[in-house]
Amino acid sequence: MTQIATHRRELIFSPAIRIFHWLRALSILMLVVTGFYISWPFLVAPASSDVLVQGGIRFVHLVFGFVLTSITIVRFYLFFFAKSAIERRSIRDVLSLKSWIAQIKSYIWMGHLDKAGVYGPLQFVTYVAISFAALFMCITGLVLYANVYHQGLGGAIWEVSAWFTALMGGLAQVRIWHHIVTWAFIIFVVIHIYMAVWSGIRFKHNSVDSIVSGYDYHKEH
């Protein structure tokens, strides 16, 4: 018997991108949880205990803050310099009015999305925006760090942090905007998970699984 393949398999996410995706997801989760606690501490250690609860929570926040900062820098590098250009090819769709119309129509069940890269134009613009939001969070987080820890890295970036603090209108404004942009991540994560699941069901492809396996499947014409 002869079998004809109805789909072809394509590697769209390298191991590095997949690992960084899940590390970034974990970092965002931990930073949101610990960040809200730092802004409103509600746990109190027993009087007989010498455990510094706030200090432990802040330590976890700092660790995952540096993880997110590192990943953000590496992801910017990979986007511009990685051998695989599948993410960069999505720029062609962003510059194409036809691709924008095709994606909007596909979202209202009036067609199928045909992408030049791994992302549609709306996805690409959203991911770029959230990447710059992550960069802003990393910068403001380092500024807040430098205002508490004055030696080591904090001391090394103190002058730049002082300049950025003045630019933002004071340390209180840095903290407020750090908190406000946190909500952008919360909203993005909810929509991102929903759209990833919806897209896999709507277009019958490996939407969610691809960020685990790295592969997507496309119908053969």
Buried (B, 14 or more C-beta within 10 A) or exposed (E): EEEEEEEEEBEBBBEEBBEBBEBBBEBBEBBBBBBBBBEEEEEEEEEEEEEEBEEEBBEBBBBBBBBBBBBBEBBBEBBEEBEBEBBBBBBBBBEEEEBBEBBBEBBEEEEEBEBBBBBBBBBBBBBBEBBEBBBBBBBBBBBBBBBEEEEEEBEEBBEEBBEBBEEBEEBEEBBBBBBEBBEBBEEBBEEBEEBBEEBBEBEEBBBEBBBEEBEBBEEEE
